[in-house]
Each structure stands twice: as C-alpha cells, then as structure tokens.
Amino acid sequence: MFRKTLVLGVAMGALVPMTPVMAQVAAETSVSEDSEIIVSARRRDERLIDVPVAVSAYSAADLQRLQAVDLSGLQGTAPNVNIVQGRGSAASANIFIRGIGQPDALQTFDPAVGVYVDGVYLSRIQGALLSLGDVERIEVLRGPQGTLYGKNTIGGAVSIVSKKPDLGVLKAAGSALYGSYNQILLNGYLSAPIVADKVALSLAAQYDKRDGLVTDPRTGRAYNDRDSLTGRAILRAKPTEAVELILSGDYTRQRNALTLGYATAPLLQTSLFPAGVKTLVPAQPYGKYDFKASTSFKGDEGQRLDHWGVSLTANWDLSDAFTLTSITAYRKLRPDLFIDIDATQFELGDVFVGIDQHQFSQEVQLKWDMDKFKGVFGLYYLNETIASRQEAYADDLFTFLGGPVTFTRFIDDAQNTKSYAAFTQGTYDFTDKLSLTAGLRYTKENRRYDRLTTTVSNLPALNGRFAFPGSLPAPFNLDNTASFDAWTPMVTLGYKPTPDTLVYASASRGFKSGGFNGRANSINDLTFVVNGVPTLLTEFEPETVWTYEGGAKGSFLDGRVRLSGTAFLSDYKDFQARVGGGTVAAFPVLNAGKLRIWGVELEATVRPVDAWNLRVAAGYLNAEYKEFNDGRRPPTFSCNPTGNKVTCEPAFTPPLTLSVGTDYAIPLGNAGSVTVGGDARFVDKHFLSVDNRAGLMEPGYWLANAYIQYDAPGGSYYVRGGVKNLGDARYRTDGQEFSSVGNIQTVYYGDPRTWSGTVGFRF
C-alpha cells in the first residue's frame, strides 16, 4: 500500500502542469485543448459536445503526450476501456470496452470491439495492435455501435483516422528515440503537393526495435522484444470541387522473438497407466515475477507477421445537401506465431499458429444534411477467407508405464464469411434545442467451416483423425455452413440547453455473429448436456445486447472546462464464452446465458490558465452473470460459498478505472518553451479468464508516467525525455487458462519501468 501511495505521490508531483504536448502539433489536429474537438463517430464531422454518444477522442498531440507507440499506449486512459497486447502474441490486440471483448484469439471467434482504419474494418485481432506514426486522431466509442458500424461492435469500436496529405503546403516531420533495453524508434512523415490544390502525396514510416524484457535463466536468451516496420502511403486527388479521391496503402512487418508469460499454477504430468499425476513445475517457478520465464523452444522460433492493405475512398458532393461516399478495400494478413502457452521448459502447451487471411470490403454511403434533417443511408459487403495451420506439441503431458508418450496434433481449418448489411440513421431537429435520432441496420451473414485434426503419438490409442463435418453422424456430416442475421435498431433523444451543452438518452441493440467451435477435435468436444440430455451442438449462436444510456456533456468558460458523463445498463443474451472444460480437455465457445453490466463514466479537462491543463477520466463497472449454462461442469463448479468460484465474475471487468493527467508549459521568451507533464492510471482488480482462478487475477495496479520537453521557437524542433511506469509496477495484462491440459494457467505482464530520449523536427 505504501508503495502505491508513494508512486501516486511521485506521479502527481511530476504531473504538475502540461499543455498539449506540442502546441504546434496540436494546432494541426482536430483534437486539442485550444480548439473544438471534432469527431466523425456518426459518419460525419461534428463537435464532440454535439454527439450523443459515449466517445473519447485522441489527437496526435495526445498520443505523444501519452508516449503511445501503438494502441496499447491508450490502456487505462479512457473510462472502462482495456487495450493491451494479446496473450502470447506481439501482433495481437486484446480490446475490452465496458467488460466486453474477445476472450479467445481463435479465428472462429469474432471480436466484440470493431477496429477501423479510415473506415475500413479489420476482421481479426491479429495485426490490430497498430502503430500510431501518422495518426490524425483516434476515436474510442463505448457501447454497441450496431447501426452505423455493424456486426462485432457489441462492446464498442475503435476508429483510427490517418493524416491526409495537404493539397497546398509541404509538410514534414521526423523523430528518433533511444531508450531502455536499447529501444530505437524512428518516425518519418512527408506530405507534398504534386499538382497544386489538386493532387498530393504523403509517406509515413515507423521503425521500432527493442531488446527482450524477459530472460530465460536456463539459456540466457531474451524474449518479449519489439521488431517492427510499418509504412503508409496516401495519394489524395481533388479533380473538382465536388470530387475527392483518396488512395491509401499500408504495410506492417514484424519479426519478434517469443512472447513469454509466467506459470501461476503447478504444471502436471499425467500417467495414463498406472494412473497418477506428477508435478513438473511449481507455481511461479522463479518466485515473485521479475521478468524471468522459460520455454521449451530451442531455436529461433518466434513470431512473424506481414499485414498489408489498400483502400480507395471516393467522396462526391452531389449537391449542397447530399454526398456520396464509397470505400473499397482489400487486406491481407499473414501471421506465423510460435506460442509457449505453459511458459516453461516442458512441452505441455507449445503451439504454432499459421494464418492466411484476406478480406474484401465495399461500403457505399449516401449522406444528407438538410435544414432540420441530416443522416446517412448505406450498404456494406464483406468477404473474408481465413485458413490456418495449427500444431500442438505436448510430449511431456503423458507417460505410460513410466515411459514418455509423444503427442503432436496437427489442425488444418478454413473459414469463409460473407456479410451483407443495409443501414440508415437520421437526426431530426424539432427545434434548435431538441432532436431525435433513429437508426436501423439489417445484417445477414453466411459462413462455411471445414476442419481436419490429426493426432500423432507413439501410443497408438491416442492416434486418430477427426474431420469436421465429415466425422460427425448423419445428418451433421453434411452441415458445414451456417447463416445468421439480425436487426440492430437505435434511438436517441437529445436536448441542448445551451449551444455548448447536451443532455441525451438512448437505447440501442448490438449483435455479434455466431460461428463454429474451432477447438473441437472429437465428437465429445461438441457434445453438451442441454436440459439433462447429451446434445450435439456444432455451432454457437449470435450474441445480442440491449443497452440503455443517459449522458450529458458540455463546454464551459470559453472551452476552459469540458465535462462528459454517462450512465448505462447493458443486458446481454446468449453471451458467448470460451470455457475451460472443467475436468474435460475441451475448450468450446458456448452461449453461456445472460450477462448484465451497468456503470458510469466521467471525463473532464480543465485549463485554469493557458499554459496549464488538467485531465481526469473515471469509470465504474458492475458486471454480473444472470445465467451461466455449462452442463458439463460438476456441482462444485458453482458460485456457492463452498464451491470453486469459477465463472462467477466476468473477465476484464475492473470495477474502477481512473486516469489523471496534467501538463504545464513554461515560456522561455525568444528561446522557446519547456513543457512538463505526466499521468497516473489505476486499473482495479479483475480476472483475466472466464474461469475465475486465483492465479488468473490481476489485483489492481497504478501506473505513472512523466516527461519533459523543450520546444524551439516556432516549434521547428524539440527534445524530449520520458519515463513510463515510474514506480516499476508489476501488473498482469492478460492470461491463458487450459487447466485440463497439465493445469496450464499463464499470465502476461506489462512492461517494467523504462526511460527514453527523443529528438524531433517538423515544418
């Protein structure tokens, strides 16, 4: 407790004052302390205080102030939002908003938070931990966005907007960072007109390399490093005043070592005959966590990712009132990931996952803005194909007559998804104070799934092949397709007591698609007890939610004070959960039942004087399963006082999240200025797995960060020093639970204290 208090005290001391990290950069963005905050959460540019949606906005200046290199840099800064690196993979993003996310990274399980880049939906969490080198702003929308954004935004959406090249002015910026663990971070940006006021091109690149944070004491090898290269090119053309074309291409390349977690439960080896259990590794094999862990991988196995895409956005002003927008995109994702799930020198949960995914999407929007009525009508199409090759190595899981049992499982599967949608949303202003917004979306989705599992062992009884659907009994052996559809309406009543304040109430429905169980390796894995009867279930159904929300926001004292508050209640039906199987070695996704989440959120920014800014964001969550149906569990798996309290508290639902920040700019006359700032973030106790096991709990943590920056006169260059995690806190960000396979329970930790120094220029 003393340590937490000390860390917070140091943080608040460093936090004295801060203005936008760089006034020059902030002036180029739509989100700064000195100008109106503009967002496009409703598919048109609006002032944040006019939007009846719970949304947090970050400018390029905000991202630099937060020392954010990728999306995980936003962790803890918005109410009830969790954004961390995905379990066991340097390339994945694990995003939970209001306690709703994707608890299983498998490709047959969809995200619950949609990630969009310039209006293009990214279907997978792999490759979604995006770098932020050329970002104009990020909008984090909390709550279901089922009307304008569609499927798989049942928890919310993250919308990233890239900087568009300037048609008339040459712009350039660059920076070089050196920091702890030999981190080198290079950023470059160039925007240049090609034909004055008609055509412009921008180029952006980021290189990020850092030594590993985790060392294997047995070998001295380092893991959990960073090694990525990203680039984006945008060609913007405005052949007429009414037509704008934006062609964008991006590429990300990652070549990382393994991402190692830490075992929090004893790892067990099972003797098949004679029956018995042996402890291979105790819980926390190297004691209290200090960035030490082991792996059975001995070579250069690591994590490779190639992710690229192209998009063409066309905007055509049909008249003063109507605009037609088309967004055409193609994306390709290719991760090859070695993951040591058990995080020890033994082979219990060692896997390789190779994915080949590509998607094509087309969206057309007709937007209108008439005197009292504005809105959008749109059509959307997505065609995604994803094939994967998985290999599981578990040569230390079993013994037989005292001898080793080899065990390797090969899984080849493929899934195709075609999604169609039509949507509309409109706002009618009854007066200059009172407005009504209503929207409706219809989504239709068709899926096809095929899978082949081959198990190879020196014990013949374990060998076998299982094909889905071919190995199922008739008529299931011919059923490898599924269709889902949903209507997702919304309605919002807004009232503006003054031009700079808004009070609203809304109701909205969200939808997350159903699918196939991608971890089924036998008929038993698909057999569940329903109403006391064993039943073969080859797929899980969609998850839906109704959310009721009330909020208020406003700008006061000429923008020096900005406040936003929200209260909400969400009722989820057919909630999807990946369960550990109890005593059965199966890990299916189930429609577990009903979930209720309610909470409140507050955001405030205050500028007492021009040089000083204060920021606060706080969120409270109360999450409770109203039903959790898993007929395979024995009675002891319950929430009664004497039972094993698993599946009692929803994962990633910290009751309290809090972020406070401040900065202060000290003018140096003709010599420039110095800005001092920082922030502190608190994330409350929460479980990292659907199964509430003690080793998979984060007890709560504080993080504090600080920086100091010198800006030359006119902002032509700057020098910056920063420290992240001032108190060197040890905190868990994610977990993996495969208790029925060697009792695997593994957690992943955030970075230790790090420092960095940066020099940069801009013109």
Residue pairs with C-beta under 8 A, 6 or more apart in sequence:
3 727
4 702
4 727
6 727
7 680
7 702
7 704
7 726
7 727
7 729
8 680
8 702
8 704
10 704
10 726
10 727
11 678
11 679
11 680
11 702
11 704
11 705
11 706
11 726
11 727
12 660
12 680
14 676
14 677
14 678
14 704
14 706
14 726
15 660
15 661
15 662
15 663
15 677
15 678
15 679
15 680
15 706
16 662
16 664
16 676
17 611
17 612
17 613
17 662
17 663
17 664
17 665
17 676
17 677
18 65
18 612
18 613
18 661
18 662
18 663
18 664
18 665
18 675
18 676
18 677
18 678
19 33
19 610
19 611
19 612
19 613
19 663
19 664
19 665
19 675
19 677
20 26
20 32
20 33
20 34
20 59
20 61
20 62
20 65
20 613
20 663
21 61
21 62
21 64
21 65
21 663
21 675
21 677
21 707
21 709
22 61
22 64
22 675
22 709
22 711
22 715
22 718
23 34
23 665
23 711
23 715
24 711
24 714
24 715
24 762
25 59
25 60
25 61
25 64
25 715
25 762
26 32
26 33
26 34
26 59
26 60
26 61
27 34
27 35
28 60
29 59
29 60
29 61
29 136
29 137
30 36
30 37
30 38
30 39
30 59
30 136
30 137
31 37
31 38
31 39
31 57
31 58
31 59
31 61
31 62
31 137
32 59
32 61
33 559
33 605
33 607
33 613
34 559
36 47
36 48
36 559
37 47
37 48
37 49
37 57
37 562
38 45
38 46
38 47
38 48
39 45
39 46
39 48
39 51
39 55
39 57
39 137
39 139
40 46
40 139
40 159
40 161
41 51
41 53
41 55
41 139
41 141
41 159
42 51
42 53
42 148
42 376
42 425
43 148
43 365
43 367
43 376
43 378
43 425
44 367
44 369
44 374
44 376
48 55
48 57
48 553
48 564
49 500
49 501
49 502
49 553
49 554
49 555
49 562
49 564
50 496
50 502
51 502
52 437
52 492
52 494
52 502
52 504
52 506
52 551
53 141
53 143
54 141
54 142
54 143
54 549
54 551
54 564
54 566
54 568
54 601
55 139
55 140
55 141
55 142
56 77
56 78
56 79
56 81
56 139
56 140
56 142
56 603
56 617
57 137
57 138
57 139
57 140
58 66
58 74
58 77
58 137
58 138
58 139
58 140
59 136
59 137
60 135
60 136
60 137
60 163
63 73
63 132
63 135
63 138
65 661
65 663
65 677
65 679
65 707
66 73
66 74
66 77
66 679
66 705
67 73
67 705
67 707
67 722
67 724
67 756
68 74
68 132
69 131
69 132
69 185
69 208
70 129
70 130
70 131
70 132
71 83
71 93
71 95
71 128
71 129
71 130
71 132
71 138
71 158
72 83
72 84
72 85
72 93
72 129
73 132
74 81
74 83
74 138
74 140
75 81
75 82
75 83
75 84
75 681
75 683
75 733
76 82
76 657
76 659
76 681
76 682
76 683
76 703
77 617
77 659
77 679
77 681
78 140
78 142
78 603
78 617
78 619
78 659
79 142
79 566
79 601
79 602
79 603
79 617
79 618
79 619
79 657
80 97
80 98
80 99
80 142
80 599
80 601
80 619
80 620
80 621
80 657
81 95
81 96
81 97
81 140
81 142
81 156
81 619
81 657
82 94
82 95
82 96
82 97
82 101
82 652
82 654
82 657
82 683
83 93
83 94
83 95
83 158
84 93
84 94
84 733
84 734
84 750
85 92
85 93
85 94
85 129
85 259
85 733
85 734
85 748
86 92
86 93
86 94
86 105
86 125
86 126
86 129
86 734
87 94
87 105
87 261
87 734
87 735
87 736
87 746
87 748
88 259
88 261
88 337
88 339
88 340
88 341
88 736
88 746
88 748
89 105
89 126
89 259
89 303
89 335
89 337
89 339
90 129
90 224
90 226
90 254
90 256
90 259
90 303
90 305
91 126
91 127
91 129
91 254
91 256
91 303
91 305
91 307
91 335
91 337
92 105
92 125
92 126
92 127
92 128
92 129
93 115
93 125
93 128
93 129
93 130
94 101
94 102
94 125
94 733
94 734
95 101
95 102
95 111
95 113
95 115
95 125
95 128
95 155
95 158
96 112
96 113
96 155
96 652
97 113
97 140
97 142
97 143
97 155
97 156
98 142
98 143
98 155
98 156
98 568
98 570
98 597
98 599
98 621
99 155
99 597
99 621
99 623
99 650
99 651
99 652
99 653
100 112
100 113
100 154
100 155
100 156
100 545
100 570
100 572
100 597
101 111
101 112
101 113
101 155
101 652
102 109
102 110
102 111
102 112
102 113
102 125
103 577
103 578
103 651
103 652
103 689
103 690
104 578
104 587
104 589
105 125
105 126
106 518
106 519
106 578
107 124
107 355
107 357
107 386
107 388
107 415
107 518
108 413
108 415
108 449
108 515
108 516
108 517
108 518
108 589
109 515
109 518
109 576
109 578
109 589
110 123
110 151
110 152
110 512
110 513
110 515
111 123
111 124
111 125
111 152
112 152
112 153
112 154
112 155
112 512
112 543
113 152
113 153
113 155
113 156
113 157
113 158
114 121
114 122
114 145
114 149
114 150
114 152
114 153
114 156
114 157
114 158
115 121
115 122
115 128
115 130
115 157
115 158
115 160
116 122
116 149
116 157
116 158
116 159
116 160
117 130
117 160
117 162
117 250
118 160
118 161
118 162
118 246
118 248
118 311
118 313
118 327
119 159
119 311
119 313
119 327
119 363
120 309
120 311
120 327
120 329
120 331
120 361
121 149
121 150
121 361
121 382
122 128
122 331
123 357
123 359
123 382
123 384
123 386
123 417
124 333
124 355
124 357
124 386
126 305
126 333
126 335
126 337
126 355
126 357
127 252
127 305
127 307
127 333
127 335
130 160
130 252
131 206
131 208
131 228
131 230
131 252
132 138
133 187
133 189
133 204
133 205
133 206
133 230
133 232
134 162
134 163
134 189
134 202
134 204
134 232
135 160
135 161
135 162
135 163
136 161
136 162
136 163
136 164
137 161
138 158
138 159
138 160
138 161
139 157
139 158
139 159
139 161
140 156
140 157
140 158
140 159
141 149
141 153
141 156
141 157
141 158
141 159
142 156
142 566
142 601
143 155
143 156
143 508
143 510
143 547
143 549
143 568
143 570
144 153
144 154
144 155
144 156
144 488
144 508
144 509
144 510
144 545
144 547
144 570
145 153
145 156
145 157
145 508
145 510
146 153
146 154
146 441
146 486
146 488
146 490
146 508
146 509
146 510
146 511
147 423
147 425
147 439
147 440
147 441
147 488
147 489
147 490
147 508
148 376
148 378
148 423
148 425
148 439
148 441
149 157
150 380
150 419
150 421
150 423
150 441
150 443
150 488
151 419
151 421
151 443
151 445
151 486
151 511
151 512
151 513
152 512
152 513
153 510
154 510
154 511
154 512
154 543
154 544
154 545
154 572
155 510
162 232
162 234
162 248
163 189
163 191
163 202
163 204
163 234
164 202
164 234
164 236
164 246
165 191
165 192
165 193
165 200
165 201
165 202
165 234
165 235
165 236
166 191
166 193
166 200
167 193
167 196
167 197
167 198
167 199
167 200
167 236
167 238
168 193
168 196
168 197
168 200
169 191
169 193
170 191
170 192
170 193
170 763
171 189
171 190
171 191
171 192
171 762
171 763
172 189
172 190
172 191
172 761
172 762
172 763
173 187
173 188
173 189
173 760
173 761
173 762
173 763
174 186
174 187
174 188
174 189
174 760
174 761
174 762
175 185
175 186
175 187
175 758
175 759
175 760
175 761
176 184
176 185
176 186
176 187
176 758
176 759
176 760
177 183
177 184
177 185
177 186
177 756
177 757
177 758
178 184
178 756
178 757
179 185
179 210
179 754
179 755
179 756
179 757
180 210
180 753
180 754
180 755
180 756
181 210
181 211
181 212
181 213
181 225
181 754
182 209
182 210
182 211
183 208
183 209
183 210
183 211
183 226
183 754
183 756
184 207
184 208
184 209
184 210
185 206
185 207
185 208
185 209
185 756
185 758
186 205
186 206
186 207
186 208
187 204
187 205
187 206
187 760
188 203
188 204
188 205
188 206
189 202
189 203
189 204
190 202
190 203
190 204
191 200
191 201
191 202
192 200
192 201
192 202
193 199
193 200
194 200
194 201
197 238
198 237
198 238
198 239
199 235
199 236
199 237
199 238
200 235
200 236
201 233
201 234
201 235
201 236
202 232
202 233
202 234
202 236
203 231
203 232
203 233
204 231
204 232
204 233
205 229
205 230
205 231
205 232
206 228
206 229
206 230
206 231
207 228
207 229
208 226
208 227
208 228
208 229
209 225
209 226
209 227
209 228
210 225
210 226
210 227
211 222
211 225
212 221
212 222
212 223
212 224
212 225
212 257
213 222
213 223
213 224
213 225
213 291
213 751
213 752
214 222
214 223
214 224
214 260
214 291
214 292
214 293
215 221
215 222
215 223
215 291
215 292
216 222
216 223
216 260
216 292
216 293
216 294
216 295
217 286
217 292
217 294
218 294
218 345
221 257
222 257
223 257
223 258
223 259
223 260
223 293
223 295
224 257
224 258
224 259
224 260
224 291
225 256
225 257
226 256
227 254
227 255
227 256
228 252
228 253
228 254
228 255
228 256
229 252
229 253
229 254
230 250
230 251
230 252
230 253
231 250
231 251
232 248
232 249
232 250
232 251
233 248
233 249
233 250
234 246
234 247
234 248
234 249
235 246
235 247
235 248
236 244
236 245
236 246
236 247
237 244
237 245
237 246
237 247
238 244
238 245
239 245
241 317
242 316
242 317
242 318
243 314
243 315
243 316
243 317
244 314
244 315
244 316
245 312
245 313
245 314
245 315
246 312
246 313
246 314
246 315
247 310
247 311
247 312
248 310
248 311
248 312
248 313
249 308
249 309
249 310
249 311
250 308
250 309
251 306
251 307
251 308
252 305
252 306
252 307
252 308
253 305
253 306
254 303
254 304
254 305
255 302
255 303
255 304
256 302
256 303
256 304
257 302
257 303
258 295
258 297
258 301
258 302
258 303
258 338
258 339
258 340
259 303
259 339
259 748
260 293
260 294
260 295
260 340
260 343
261 293
261 341
261 343
261 734
261 735
261 736
261 746
261 747
261 748
261 749
262 284
262 289
262 293
262 343
262 746
262 747
262 748
262 749
263 281
263 283
263 284
263 285
263 293
263 342
263 343
263 344
263 744
263 745
263 746
264 283
264 284
264 694
264 695
264 696
264 745
264 746
264 747
265 283
265 693
265 695
265 739
265 743
265 744
265 745
266 279
266 280
266 281
266 282
266 283
266 743
267 279
267 280
267 281
267 342
267 344
267 346
267 348
267 742
267 743
267 744
268 277
268 278
268 279
268 280
268 742
268 743
269 277
269 278
269 279
269 280
269 346
269 396
269 397
269 398
269 399
269 742
270 276
270 277
270 278
270 397
270 398
270 399
270 742
271 277
271 278
271 398
271 399
271 400
271 402
272 398
272 399
272 400
272 405
272 459
273 400
273 401
274 401
278 399
280 344
280 346
280 348
280 396
280 742
281 344
281 345
281 346
283 695
285 294
285 344
286 292
286 293
288 730
289 730
289 749
290 730
291 749
291 752
293 343
293 344
294 343
294 344
294 345
295 340
295 343
295 344
295 345
295 350
296 340
296 344
296 345
296 346
296 347
296 350
296 393
296 396
297 338
297 340
297 350
301 338
301 352
302 338
303 335
303 336
303 337
303 338
303 339
304 335
304 336
304 337
305 333
305 334
305 335
305 336
305 337
306 332
306 333
306 334
306 335
307 331
307 332
307 333
307 334
307 335
308 331
308 332
309 329
309 330
309 331
309 332
310 329
310 330
311 327
311 328
311 329
311 330
312 326
312 327
312 328
312 329
313 325
313 326
313 327
313 328
314 324
314 325
314 326
315 323
315 324
315 325
316 323
316 324
316 325
317 323
318 324
321 368
321 369
321 370
322 366
322 367
322 368
323 366
323 367
323 368
324 364
324 365
324 366
324 367
325 363
325 364
325 365
325 366
325 367
326 362
326 363
326 364
326 365
327 361
327 362
327 363
327 364
327 365
328 361
328 362
329 359
329 360
329 361
329 362
330 358
330 359
330 360
330 361
331 358
331 359
332 357
332 358
333 355
333 356
333 357
333 358
334 355
334 356
334 357
335 353
335 354
335 355
336 352
336 353
336 354
336 355
337 352
337 353
337 354
337 355
338 350
338 351
338 352
339 350
339 351
339 352
339 353
340 349
340 350
341 348
341 349
341 350
341 351
341 736
341 738
341 744
341 746
342 348
342 349
342 350
342 742
342 744
342 746
343 746
346 396
347 393
347 394
347 395
347 396
347 397
348 394
348 396
348 397
348 741
348 742
348 744
349 392
349 394
349 736
349 738
349 741
349 742
349 744
349 746
350 392
350 393
350 394
351 390
351 391
351 392
351 393
352 389
352 390
352 391
353 388
353 389
353 390
354 388
354 389
354 390
355 386
355 387
355 388
356 386
356 387
356 388
357 384
357 385
357 386
357 387
358 384
358 385
358 386
359 382
359 383
359 384
359 385
360 382
360 383
361 380
361 381
361 382
361 383
362 380
362 381
363 378
363 379
363 380
363 381
364 378
364 379
365 376
365 377
365 378
366 376
366 377
366 378
367 374
367 375
367 376
368 374
368 375
368 376
372 428
372 429
372 430
373 426
373 427
373 428
373 429
374 426
374 427
375 424
375 425
375 426
375 427
376 423
376 424
376 425
376 426
377 423
377 424
378 421
378 422
378 423
378 424
379 421
379 422
380 419
380 420
380 421
380 422
380 423
381 418
381 419
381 420
381 421
382 417
382 418
382 419
383 416
383 417
383 418
383 419
384 416
384 417
384 419
385 414
385 415
385 416
385 417
386 414
386 415
386 416
387 412
387 413
387 414
387 415
388 411
388 412
388 413
388 414
389 410
389 411
389 412
390 409
390 410
390 411
390 412
390 413
391 408
391 409
391 410
391 411
392 408
392 409
392 411
393 407
393 408
394 407
394 408
394 409
394 741
394 742
395 404
395 405
395 406
395 407
395 408
396 404
396 742
397 405
397 407
397 741
397 742
398 405
398 407
398 459
398 462
399 405
400 459
404 458
405 457
405 458
405 459
405 462
406 456
406 457
406 458
406 459
407 455
407 456
407 457
407 462
408 455
408 456
408 457
409 453
409 454
409 455
409 456
409 521
410 453
410 454
410 455
410 456
411 451
411 452
411 453
411 454
411 521
412 451
412 452
413 449
413 450
413 451
413 452
413 468
413 518
414 449
414 450
414 451
415 447
415 448
415 449
415 450
415 515
415 516
416 447
416 448
417 445
417 446
417 447
417 513
418 445
418 446
418 447
419 443
419 444
419 445
419 446
419 513
420 443
420 444
420 445
421 441
421 442
421 443
421 444
422 441
422 442
423 439
423 440
423 441
423 442
424 439
424 440
424 441
425 437
425 438
425 439
425 440
425 490
426 437
426 438
426 439
427 435
427 436
427 437
428 435
428 436
428 437
429 435
430 436
432 496
433 495
433 496
433 497
434 493
434 494
434 495
434 496
435 493
435 494
435 495
435 496
436 491
436 492
436 493
436 494
437 490
437 491
437 492
437 493
437 494
437 506
438 489
438 490
438 491
438 492
439 489
439 490
439 491
440 487
440 488
440 489
440 490
441 487
441 488
441 489
442 485
442 486
442 487
442 488
443 485
443 486
443 488
443 511
444 483
444 484
444 485
445 483
445 484
445 485
445 513
446 481
446 482
446 483
447 481
447 482
447 483
447 484
447 513
447 515
447 516
448 480
448 481
449 468
449 480
449 481
449 482
449 515
449 516
449 518
450 467
450 468
450 469
450 480
451 467
451 468
451 516
451 518
451 520
452 465
452 466
452 467
452 468
453 465
453 466
453 467
453 521
453 522
454 464
454 465
455 462
455 463
455 464
455 465
455 521
456 463
457 463
464 522
465 471
466 520
466 521
466 522
466 523
468 480
468 516
468 520
468 538
469 476
469 477
469 478
469 479
469 480
469 538
470 477
471 477
471 523
472 479
472 523
472 526
472 536
472 538
473 523
473 536
476 536
476 538
479 538
482 514
482 515
482 516
482 539
484 513
484 514
484 541
484 542
486 509
486 511
486 542
486 544
487 509
488 508
488 509
488 510
488 511
489 508
489 509
490 506
490 507
490 508
490 509
491 506
491 507
491 508
492 504
492 505
492 506
493 504
493 505
493 506
494 502
494 503
494 504
495 502
495 503
495 504
496 502
496 503
497 503
498 554
500 554
500 555
500 556
501 552
501 553
501 554
501 555
502 552
502 553
502 554
503 551
503 552
504 550
504 551
504 552
505 548
505 549
505 550
505 551
506 547
506 548
506 549
506 550
507 546
507 547
507 548
507 549
508 546
508 547
508 549
509 544
509 545
509 546
509 547
510 544
510 545
510 547
511 542
511 543
511 544
512 542
512 543
512 544
512 576
513 542
514 539
514 540
514 541
514 542
514 543
515 539
515 540
515 589
516 538
516 539
516 540
517 525
517 526
517 537
517 538
517 539
517 540
517 588
517 589
518 589
519 525
519 578
519 586
519 587
519 588
519 589
520 526
520 586
520 588
521 586
523 536
524 584
524 586
525 586
525 588
526 536
526 537
526 538
526 588
527 534
527 535
527 536
527 537
528 534
528 535
528 537
528 588
528 590
528 631
528 632
529 535
529 631
529 632
530 537
530 631
532 631
540 576
540 588
540 589
540 590
540 591
541 574
541 591
542 574
543 572
543 573
543 574
543 575
543 576
543 591
544 572
544 573
544 574
545 570
545 571
545 572
545 573
546 570
546 571
547 568
547 569
547 570
547 571
548 568
548 569
548 570
549 566
549 567
549 568
549 569
550 566
550 567
550 568
551 564
551 565
551 566
551 567
552 563
552 564
552 565
553 562
553 563
553 564
553 565
554 562
554 563
554 564
555 561
555 562
556 562
556 563
559 607
560 606
560 607
560 608
561 604
561 605
561 606
561 607
562 603
562 604
562 605
562 606
563 602
563 603
563 604
564 601
564 602
564 603
564 604
565 600
565 601
565 602
565 603
566 600
566 601
566 602
567 598
567 599
567 600
567 601
568 598
568 599
568 600
568 601
569 596
569 597
569 598
570 596
570 597
570 598
571 594
571 595
571 596
572 594
572 595
572 596
572 597
573 594
574 591
574 593
575 591
575 592
575 593
575 594
575 595
575 625
576 589
576 590
576 591
576 592
577 589
577 590
577 592
577 628
577 647
577 690
578 587
578 588
578 589
578 590
578 690
579 587
579 588
579 590
579 592
579 630
579 647
579 690
579 691
580 587
580 646
580 689
580 690
580 691
580 737
580 738
580 739
580 740
581 587
581 588
581 632
581 739
581 740
582 630
582 632
582 633
582 634
582 637
582 740
583 634
583 740
584 632
584 740
585 740
585 741
586 632
586 740
587 738
590 629
590 630
591 629
592 625
592 627
592 628
592 629
592 630
592 647
593 625
593 626
593 627
593 628
593 629
594 625
594 626
594 627
595 623
595 624
595 625
595 626
595 650
596 623
596 624
596 626
597 621
597 622
597 623
597 624
597 650
597 653
598 621
598 622
599 619
599 620
599 621
599 622
600 619
600 620
601 617
601 618
601 619
601 620
602 616
602 617
602 618
602 619
603 616
603 617
603 618
604 614
604 615
604 616
604 617
605 613
605 614
605 615
605 616
606 613
606 614
606 615
607 613
607 614
608 614
611 664
611 665
611 666
611 667
612 662
612 663
612 664
612 665
613 662
613 663
613 664
614 660
614 661
614 662
615 659
615 660
615 661
615 662
615 679
616 658
616 659
616 660
616 661
617 657
617 658
617 659
618 656
618 657
618 658
618 659
619 656
619 657
619 658
620 655
620 656
621 653
621 654
621 655
621 656
621 657
622 655
623 649
623 650
623 653
624 650
625 647
625 648
625 650
628 647
630 637
630 647
635 643
636 643
636 644
637 643
637 644
637 646
637 647
638 644
639 645
639 647
639 648
645 692
646 690
646 691
646 692
646 693
647 690
647 691
647 692
648 692
649 686
649 687
649 692
650 687
650 690
651 686
651 687
651 688
651 689
651 690
652 686
652 687
652 688
653 686
653 687
654 683
654 684
654 685
654 686
654 698
654 700
655 684
655 685
655 686
656 682
656 684
657 681
657 682
657 683
657 684
658 681
658 682
659 679
659 680
659 681
659 682
660 679
660 680
661 677
661 678
661 679
661 680
662 677
662 678
662 679
663 675
663 676
663 677
663 678
664 675
664 676
664 677
665 673
665 674
665 675
666 673
666 674
666 675
666 676
667 673
668 674
670 713
671 713
672 710
672 711
672 712
672 713
673 710
673 711
674 708
674 709
674 710
674 711
675 708
675 709
675 711
676 706
676 707
676 708
677 706
677 707
677 708
678 704
678 705
678 706
678 707
678 726
679 704
679 705
680 702
680 703
680 704
680 705
681 702
681 703
681 704
682 700
682 701
682 702
682 703
683 698
683 700
683 701
683 703
683 731
684 700
685 697
685 698
685 699
685 700
686 697
686 698
686 700
687 693
687 696
687 697
687 698
687 735
688 696
688 697
688 698
688 732
688 733
688 734
688 735
688 747
689 696
689 735
689 736
689 737
689 745
690 737
691 737
691 739
693 737
693 739
693 745
695 745
695 747
696 735
696 737
696 745
696 747
697 732
698 731
698 732
698 733
698 747
701 729
701 730
701 731
702 727
702 729
703 724
703 725
703 727
703 729
703 731
703 750
704 725
704 726
704 727
705 722
705 723
705 724
705 725
705 726
706 722
706 723
706 726
707 720
707 721
707 722
707 723
708 720
708 721
708 722
709 718
709 719
709 720
709 721
710 718
710 719
710 720
711 717
711 718
712 718
715 762
716 761
716 762
716 763
717 759
717 760
717 761
717 762
718 758
718 759
718 760
718 761
719 757
719 758
719 759
720 757
720 758
720 759
720 760
721 755
721 756
721 757
721 758
722 755
722 756
722 757
722 758
723 753
723 754
723 755
723 756
724 751
724 753
724 754
724 755
724 756
725 750
725 751
725 752
725 753
725 754
726 753
727 753
728 752
728 753
729 750
730 749
730 752
731 749
731 750
732 747
732 748
732 749
732 750
733 748
733 749
733 750
734 747
734 748
735 745
735 746
735 747
735 748
736 744
736 745
736 746
736 747
737 744
737 745
738 744
738 745
739 745
